[in-house]
């Protein structure tokens, strides 16, 4: 199982980091996903709502087939919802 986390400008950090922590723990200790990846339109760093900068593991073009994709909230959702 491959679990992806979508990155986009102005995402809410807590909406990403909290689930990342839980899914990673599930993966590590309870047979959850084989791998967790942060995925964005490009591999360029992404700046979140409160200034945290994240570097994606893969771009849309390069990511393997995901089983799940978590889409965090934040101000950027209204800008990127149609992308």
URTALIN-V930958 format. One line per field, one symbol per residue. ss: DSSP state (h for helix, s for strand, l for the rest). burial: I if it has 16 or more other C-alpha atoms within 10 Angstrom, else O. A space follows every 10 residues. Layout:
BEGIN
ss->???
burial->???
END
This chain:
BEGIN
ss->lsssssllll llhhhhhhhh hhhhhhhhhl llllssssss lllllsslll llsslllssl lllllllsss sllllhhhhh lll
burial->OOIIIIIIII IIIOOIOOOI OOIIOOIOOO OIIOOIIIII IIIOOIIIIO OOOIOIIIIO OOOOOOOOOI OIIIOIIOOO OOO
END
